[in-house]
Structures are given as structure tokens and as C-alpha cells.
Amino acid sequence: MPCSKNRVRENGRRLVKTYGTPLAPRIEPLPQTTTRPLLSVMIPAYNYAHYMRGTLRSVLCQDPGPADMQIEVVDDCSTRDDPEAVTREVGRGRVDFYRQPRNLGIVGNFNDCIRRARGEWVHILHGDDLLRPGFYAHARQAITAHPEIGAWACRVIYMDDGGHWSGLSELETRRPQILCNDFVDRLFVEQRLYFVGLLVRRSIYERLGGFRPELKLCLDWDMWKRIALATPIFYDPEPLACFRLHPVSAYASSVRTGESVADERRAIGIAHTYVPSARAAQLRRAALKAAGIRAVRTARQQWRLGYRAAALRVIREGLRCSAAPGVLARLLVSLPVALRRQVPPVPAADASASVEIDVPPELPRAHA
């Protein structure tokens, strides 16, 4: 058990450090007298109320009733819209609404969603994503047939801001099954799971702790690695969930500053403490090299869009991840191509504007 000398506080809550691992916010077990449904669908909200109607309808059309499913919107003090009004309009009393007394930020609100969840299983569903019919039926079938699993995941459809499908997540297996051990190695190198397509036992969060406050964008990637090491994950190759990619977002700003790559590097540094040292060194090298390659790809996109200073910042952060031959080779190939392109520079008046980017689906990030 964690020792008391390692306790600190984040957002007024205690965090605990276990031997050899970084801090993680505690998720306390529920009182034994709590009435518990099978599933809690927790919908963190912040300024996405115009998308929430579709999200809520995609859940409610699969609703088995309050005895089996808790549905709650947890608003992190939205400033541009009214998620409570949308919840009342669409939920018609079936969906609970909770507004934080103050803004907790992404990490704090995600962790509070887990703490407020009463179900045996927790689905953190962002207020701009969608579920396809049969999502919960597929999950329930696997949960019933495989009581040993601690997480269930499905393949995910990428959709654009307008809801048009644009691609699919990587296929892990061709038939529904528990993922093999080699999945952990793949997950340590790149993001392969998504909030919208993932259910986790609440007891797993209680054992591992919540999302880490020191990670701004890769907090989900870090959590999925911890879960994959701790419990079997059942994977359904049917694409049953839709993940919305926004061309202009907080993530775009983090790309412009290079923070997205820096956060990947932090996440990789934390994750190497989760496994034995010999294996950790190998996984860390592979993950840093992959992060460097992604950075080169992102820098090339930024240069094409005319954001040359941003491209150079991304390259700098990418080389801090890795200067392996594979990274340098891609950099040498990409730069001459980018330099030959005649892209008008970004006008000074637009330098602080949001950057429109083509987000690579495999790039690890929090859904902001």
C-alpha cells in the first residue's frame, strides 16, 4: 500500500505515490451500501453543448434503464454554452447533470467523472463523440462471457467536425477476443485506444488511480498503458464508436508551440517506470523514436500550411525525443520537399490565430 509520507494534493484531493511509480490521484471505493448499476456513462462537458444532443441521443437509444445504467453529464464550468439546458432538453429527466463549483481542467474533471460513477463499469464519453447502435450490447455480451477482463474496447471510426467519416483506427484483431501480450508493446509505442470506444471496471481505476495531472495531452495514453499492464482487455473489431477530430482546437495550439511533442516525451518517461528495467529501456527507445518520426510528419504539415516557426519548434522537440537514424533520415527527406514548396508566410496579424491541422489519428492526445 502507498506510504503516507508520499502524499501530496492536487485540486484539493490527495495523491499517492507507490514505490517506483509517479503520482496518481486516488480513486476511493464506493461505500458498500451504494446501489450500483452495471454501467456508468459519464459525459465530461466543456463548451461542446452544440454537439451534445447527438451524443446523448446515441446513448439514450441504447438505454437499458436506470437500474442498469447511470447517465450523467459533468460540466467543467462551460463559458460559451449551456450544457444543462441541452441535458434537460434531450435527457427529459433520464440524464443527471452536475456542474463543477469551479473549473477543474481536463484532468480534474475526468477524475471527478470516475469518482461520481456508481456503476461496476465506467464509460467516459466526451460530449462531442457518438456511439453506433449495438455498442453497449456488444460490450455487455463480452463482459458477461469474460468475467476476468477489466476493460473492453472496440474499433473506432474517425469523423470530422461535421460528422463525416474520415477513417478507422488500427485493427488489433480480426475477431472479438482478449488481446495478447504483444498489444502492450504496441500501445507503449503509440496511442491505440480511445475514450469513446473503451469501458473500464471502476475497481481498476480504484487500484491504479486516476489520470495524471502532470500530463496535459497524453493523459489518456498513459492511463491505457497502465490498464493494459494491469488487466486483460477484450477487443471487438466491429467499429461501434465515432471519435470526432477537430481541425481547430486546444490541441492545434499545442502543436504550434511544440508542447504536444514535449507531452509525449513526458508520457514516455513516466511509462518506463511501469515495467522491469530491461524491457523498459527497449520500449522507451522504440516509443521515443516513434514520437520523433511523428514530430517530423507534423512539422512537414505545419510547413505546408505556412507555419514555419511552428514547424521548427516541432522539429526541435522531436529531436529531443530521438535523433535515431530513422528520424534523421525522414527529417532530411522532408525538409527539402518542404523548402521547395512555395507557401506564403502567415501574416503577422494571423500569427496568434488557431492553426488548422490534419491531426494524425495515431497521435496520442487527450480529447479536448
C-alpha positions as CSV (number, residue, x, y, z in Angstrom):
1,M,0.0,0.0,0.0
2,P,1.2,3.6,-0.6
3,C,3.0,5.2,2.3
4,S,1.7,8.4,4.0
5,K,5.0,10.3,3.5
6,N,4.4,10.3,-0.3
7,R,1.0,12.1,-0.1
8,V,0.5,15.4,-1.9
9,R,-2.6,17.2,-3.0
10,E,-4.0,18.1,-6.5
11,N,-7.2,20.2,-6.8
12,G,-7.6,19.7,-3.1
13,R,-7.5,15.9,-3.3
14,R,-4.8,13.6,-2.1
15,L,-2.5,11.9,-4.5
16,V,-0.4,8.9,-3.5
17,K,2.9,7.7,-4.8
18,T,3.6,4.0,-4.8
19,Y,7.1,2.6,-4.7
20,G,8.8,3.2,-8.1
21,T,5.9,4.9,-9.8
22,P,4.8,8.5,-10.3
23,L,1.9,10.1,-8.5
24,A,-1.7,9.3,-9.5
25,P,-4.8,10.8,-7.9
26,R,-6.6,8.3,-5.7
27,I,-10.0,6.9,-6.7
28,E,-11.7,5.7,-3.5
29,P,-14.0,2.7,-3.5
30,L,-17.7,3.4,-3.1
31,P,-19.5,2.7,0.2
32,Q,-20.7,-0.8,0.4
33,T,-24.3,0.4,0.8
34,T,-24.2,2.1,-2.7
35,T,-26.8,0.9,-5.2
36,R,-24.8,0.1,-8.2
37,P,-25.9,-0.3,-11.8
38,L,-23.8,-2.3,-14.3
39,L,-22.6,0.7,-16.2
40,S,-22.0,4.4,-15.6
41,V,-21.9,6.6,-18.7
42,M,-20.1,9.8,-17.6
43,I,-20.1,12.7,-20.1
44,P,-17.5,15.4,-19.3
45,A,-18.6,18.7,-20.8
46,Y,-16.8,21.9,-21.6
47,N,-18.1,24.3,-24.3
48,Y,-19.3,21.5,-26.6
49,A,-23.1,21.7,-25.9
50,H,-23.9,22.1,-29.6
51,Y,-22.6,18.5,-30.2
52,M,-24.1,17.0,-27.0
53,R,-27.5,16.4,-28.5
54,G,-26.2,13.8,-30.8
55,T,-24.0,12.3,-28.1
56,L,-26.9,11.9,-25.6
57,R,-29.3,10.5,-28.3
58,S,-26.7,7.9,-29.3
59,V,-26.7,6.7,-25.6
60,L,-30.4,7.0,-24.9
61,C,-31.4,4.9,-27.9
62,Q,-29.5,2.0,-26.2
63,D,-30.6,2.8,-22.7
64,P,-31.5,-0.4,-20.7
65,G,-32.9,1.7,-17.8
66,P,-31.7,3.4,-14.6
67,A,-31.2,0.1,-12.8
68,D,-28.6,-1.0,-15.3
69,M,-27.1,2.4,-16.5
70,Q,-26.2,5.7,-14.8
71,I,-26.0,8.5,-17.3
72,E,-24.6,11.8,-16.1
73,V,-23.2,15.0,-17.7
74,V,-20.4,16.6,-15.6
75,D,-19.8,20.2,-16.7
76,D,-16.5,21.8,-16.0
77,C,-18.0,25.3,-15.8
78,S,-18.6,25.9,-19.5
79,T,-18.4,29.5,-20.5
80,R,-19.7,29.6,-24.1
81,D,-22.9,27.5,-23.9
82,D,-25.4,25.8,-21.7
83,P,-24.9,22.0,-21.4
84,E,-27.5,21.9,-18.6
85,A,-30.3,23.1,-21.0
86,V,-29.3,20.6,-23.6
87,T,-29.2,17.8,-21.0
88,R,-32.8,18.7,-19.9
89,E,-34.0,19.0,-23.4
90,V,-32.7,15.7,-24.7
91,G,-32.5,13.7,-21.4
92,R,-36.0,14.6,-20.3
93,G,-35.2,13.7,-16.7
94,R,-33.3,10.5,-17.5
95,V,-29.8,12.1,-17.6
96,D,-28.4,13.6,-14.5
97,F,-26.5,16.9,-14.6
98,Y,-23.7,18.1,-12.4
99,R,-21.8,21.4,-12.7
100,Q,-18.4,21.7,-11.0
101,P,-18.3,24.6,-8.5
102,R,-15.1,25.7,-10.2
103,N,-13.2,24.8,-13.3
104,L,-11.0,21.8,-12.6
105,G,-9.4,21.4,-16.0
106,I,-9.4,18.3,-18.2
107,V,-7.6,16.0,-15.7
108,G,-9.6,17.1,-12.7
109,N,-12.9,16.7,-14.5
110,F,-12.1,13.3,-15.9
111,N,-11.1,12.1,-12.5
112,D,-14.2,13.5,-10.9
113,C,-16.3,11.7,-13.5
114,I,-14.8,8.4,-12.2
115,R,-15.4,9.4,-8.6
116,R,-19.0,10.2,-9.3
117,A,-19.6,7.0,-11.3
118,R,-21.6,4.4,-9.3
119,G,-21.5,1.6,-11.9
120,E,-19.4,-1.5,-11.9
121,W,-18.1,-0.3,-15.3
122,V,-17.3,3.2,-16.3
123,H,-17.6,4.8,-19.8
124,I,-16.1,8.3,-20.1
125,L,-17.8,9.6,-23.2
126,H,-16.9,13.0,-24.5
127,G,-19.8,15.3,-25.3
128,D,-18.9,15.6,-29.0
129,D,-18.4,11.9,-29.8
130,L,-21.1,9.4,-30.9
131,L,-21.9,5.7,-30.4
132,R,-23.3,3.4,-33.0
133,P,-26.3,1.1,-32.3
134,G,-25.2,-2.1,-30.5
135,F,-22.2,-0.5,-28.7
136,Y,-23.4,-1.4,-25.2
137,A,-25.0,-4.7,-26.3
138,H,-21.6,-5.9,-27.7
139,A,-19.8,-4.7,-24.5
140,R,-22.3,-6.4,-22.2
141,Q,-22.0,-9.7,-24.1
142,A,-18.2,-9.7,-23.7
143,I,-18.4,-8.6,-20.0
144,T,-20.8,-11.4,-19.2
145,A,-18.8,-14.1,-21.1
146,H,-15.4,-13.0,-19.8
147,P,-15.7,-12.0,-16.1
148,E,-11.9,-11.9,-15.9
149,I,-11.5,-8.8,-18.1
150,G,-11.0,-5.4,-16.6
151,A,-11.5,-3.4,-19.8
152,W,-13.5,-3.7,-23.1
153,A,-12.5,-1.8,-26.3
154,C,-13.8,-1.6,-29.8
155,R,-12.5,-0.3,-33.1
156,V,-13.2,3.4,-33.6
157,I,-14.4,5.5,-36.6
158,Y,-12.7,8.9,-37.1
159,M,-15.1,11.6,-38.1
160,D,-14.6,15.3,-39.0
161,D,-16.1,18.4,-37.4
162,G,-19.2,17.9,-39.5
163,G,-19.7,14.3,-38.5
164,H,-18.4,12.8,-41.8
165,W,-16.4,9.6,-41.5
166,S,-12.7,10.0,-42.4
167,G,-11.1,6.8,-41.4
168,L,-10.7,3.9,-38.9
169,S,-8.5,3.2,-36.0
170,E,-5.9,0.4,-36.4
171,L,-7.3,-3.1,-36.4
172,E,-6.0,-5.1,-33.4
173,T,-7.6,-8.5,-34.1
174,R,-9.9,-9.8,-36.8
175,R,-12.3,-11.4,-34.4
176,P,-13.5,-10.5,-30.9
177,Q,-11.1,-11.7,-28.3
178,I,-8.9,-10.9,-25.3
179,L,-5.8,-9.0,-26.6
180,C,-2.5,-10.8,-26.5
181,N,0.6,-9.6,-24.5
182,D,2.2,-8.1,-27.6
183,F,-0.6,-5.4,-27.6
184,V,1.1,-3.8,-24.6
185,D,4.3,-3.3,-26.6
186,R,2.3,-1.7,-29.5
187,L,0.4,0.5,-27.0
188,F,3.6,1.7,-25.4
189,V,4.9,2.9,-28.8
190,E,1.7,4.7,-30.0
191,Q,-1.9,5.5,-29.0
192,R,-4.2,2.7,-29.9
193,L,-7.3,3.1,-27.7
194,Y,-9.8,5.9,-27.3
195,F,-12.2,7.1,-24.6
196,V,-15.2,6.7,-26.8
197,G,-14.5,3.1,-27.5
198,L,-13.4,2.0,-24.1
199,L,-15.2,0.7,-20.9
200,V,-13.2,0.1,-17.7
201,R,-14.1,-1.6,-14.4
202,R,-14.3,1.0,-11.7
203,S,-12.3,-1.3,-9.5
204,I,-9.4,-1.0,-11.9
205,Y,-9.4,2.8,-11.6
206,E,-9.5,2.3,-7.8
207,R,-6.5,0.1,-8.0
208,L,-4.4,2.2,-10.4
209,G,-5.5,5.7,-9.5
210,G,-6.9,8.4,-11.9
211,F,-5.4,10.4,-14.8
212,R,-2.1,12.0,-14.0
213,P,-2.1,15.8,-13.6
214,E,1.4,16.2,-14.9
215,L,0.3,15.2,-18.4
216,K,-1.7,17.7,-20.4
217,L,-2.4,15.9,-23.7
218,C,-1.2,12.3,-23.3
219,L,-3.1,11.6,-20.0
220,D,-5.3,9.1,-21.8
221,W,-2.4,7.3,-23.5
222,D,-0.7,7.0,-20.1
223,M,-3.9,5.6,-18.5
224,W,-4.4,3.0,-21.2
225,K,-0.9,1.7,-20.7
226,R,-1.4,1.3,-17.0
227,I,-4.7,-0.6,-17.6
228,A,-3.2,-2.8,-20.3
229,L,-0.5,-3.9,-17.8
230,A,-2.9,-4.5,-15.0
231,T,-5.8,-6.4,-16.6
232,P,-6.9,-8.4,-19.6
233,I,-8.6,-6.2,-22.3
234,F,-11.3,-7.7,-24.6
235,Y,-11.3,-6.2,-28.1
236,D,-14.2,-6.1,-30.5
237,P,-13.1,-5.3,-34.1
238,E,-16.6,-4.0,-35.0
239,P,-16.4,-0.2,-35.4
240,L,-19.1,0.8,-32.8
241,A,-18.0,4.3,-31.8
242,C,-17.2,7.6,-33.6
243,F,-14.3,9.9,-32.4
244,R,-14.5,13.5,-33.6
245,L,-11.4,15.2,-34.8
246,H,-11.5,19.0,-34.6
247,P,-9.3,20.9,-37.1
248,V,-9.1,23.9,-34.7
249,S,-8.7,23.1,-31.0
250,A,-6.5,23.5,-28.0
251,Y,-4.5,20.6,-29.4
252,A,-3.8,22.7,-32.5
253,S,-2.3,25.4,-30.3
254,S,-0.1,22.8,-28.5
255,V,1.2,21.7,-31.9
256,R,2.2,25.3,-32.8
257,T,4.2,25.6,-29.6
258,G,5.8,22.1,-29.7
259,E,4.0,21.2,-26.4
260,S,2.3,18.2,-28.0
261,V,5.6,16.5,-28.7
262,A,7.0,17.6,-25.3
263,D,4.0,16.0,-23.6
264,E,4.6,12.8,-25.5
265,R,8.1,12.7,-24.2
266,R,6.9,13.2,-20.6
267,A,4.4,10.4,-21.0
268,I,7.1,8.1,-22.4
269,G,9.4,9.0,-19.5
270,I,6.7,8.2,-16.9
271,A,5.7,4.9,-18.6
272,H,9.2,3.4,-18.5
273,T,8.7,3.1,-14.7
274,Y,5.8,0.7,-15.2
275,V,7.8,-2.3,-16.4
276,P,11.1,-4.0,-15.5
277,S,14.2,-2.0,-16.4
278,A,15.5,-4.2,-19.2
279,R,12.1,-4.2,-21.0
280,A,11.6,-0.5,-20.1
281,A,14.8,0.6,-21.9
282,Q,13.7,-1.2,-25.1
283,L,10.2,0.1,-25.1
284,R,11.4,3.6,-24.2
285,R,13.7,3.7,-27.2
286,A,11.0,2.5,-29.6
287,A,8.5,5.0,-28.2
288,L,10.8,7.9,-28.4
289,K,11.8,7.0,-32.0
290,A,8.2,6.8,-33.0
291,A,7.5,10.2,-31.3
292,G,10.4,11.7,-33.3
293,I,9.0,10.3,-36.5
294,R,5.5,11.7,-35.8
295,A,7.1,15.1,-35.0
296,V,8.8,15.2,-38.4
297,R,5.5,14.3,-40.1
298,T,3.7,17.0,-38.1
299,A,6.4,19.6,-38.8
300,R,6.1,18.9,-42.5
301,Q,2.3,19.6,-42.3
302,Q,2.9,22.8,-40.4
303,W,5.4,24.0,-43.0
304,R,3.0,23.2,-45.8
305,L,0.4,25.4,-44.1
306,G,2.8,28.2,-43.8
307,Y,3.5,27.9,-40.1
308,R,7.3,27.7,-40.4
309,A,8.2,28.8,-36.9
310,A,5.8,26.2,-35.5
311,A,7.4,23.6,-37.8
312,L,10.8,24.4,-36.5
313,R,9.6,24.2,-32.9
314,V,8.1,20.8,-33.5
315,I,11.3,19.6,-35.2
316,R,13.3,20.7,-32.2
317,E,11.1,18.9,-29.8
318,G,11.1,15.8,-32.0
319,L,14.9,15.7,-31.9
320,R,14.8,15.9,-28.2
321,C,12.8,12.7,-28.3
322,S,15.1,10.9,-30.6
323,A,17.9,11.5,-33.1
324,A,17.9,7.9,-34.3
325,P,18.9,7.3,-37.9
326,G,15.3,6.6,-38.9
327,V,14.2,10.0,-37.5
328,L,17.1,11.9,-39.1
329,A,16.5,10.2,-42.5
330,R,12.9,11.3,-42.5
331,L,13.9,14.8,-41.5
332,L,16.4,15.1,-44.3
333,V,13.9,13.8,-46.8
334,S,11.1,16.0,-45.6
335,L,12.9,19.3,-45.3
336,P,14.0,19.6,-48.9
337,V,10.4,18.8,-50.1
338,A,9.0,21.4,-47.7
339,L,11.5,24.1,-48.7
340,R,10.7,23.6,-52.4
341,R,7.0,24.4,-51.7
342,Q,6.0,28.0,-52.3
343,V,3.8,28.6,-49.2
344,P,3.0,32.2,-48.4
345,P,4.1,33.1,-44.9
346,V,1.5,33.6,-42.2
347,P,0.6,37.3,-42.0
348,A,1.6,38.9,-38.7
349,A,-2.0,39.7,-37.8
350,D,-2.8,36.0,-38.0
351,A,0.1,34.7,-36.1
352,S,-1.9,34.1,-32.9
353,A,-4.9,32.6,-34.7
354,S,-5.8,28.9,-34.3
355,V,-3.9,26.6,-36.5
356,E,-5.8,24.3,-38.8
357,I,-4.1,21.0,-38.9
358,D,-4.6,17.5,-40.2
359,V,-4.4,15.5,-37.0
360,P,-2.7,12.1,-37.5
361,P,-5.1,9.6,-35.9
362,E,-2.4,7.7,-34.2
363,L,-1.0,10.8,-32.4
364,P,-1.5,10.4,-28.6
365,R,-3.5,13.2,-27.1
366,A,-6.3,14.0,-24.7
367,H,-9.6,14.7,-26.3
368,A,-10.0,18.5,-25.7
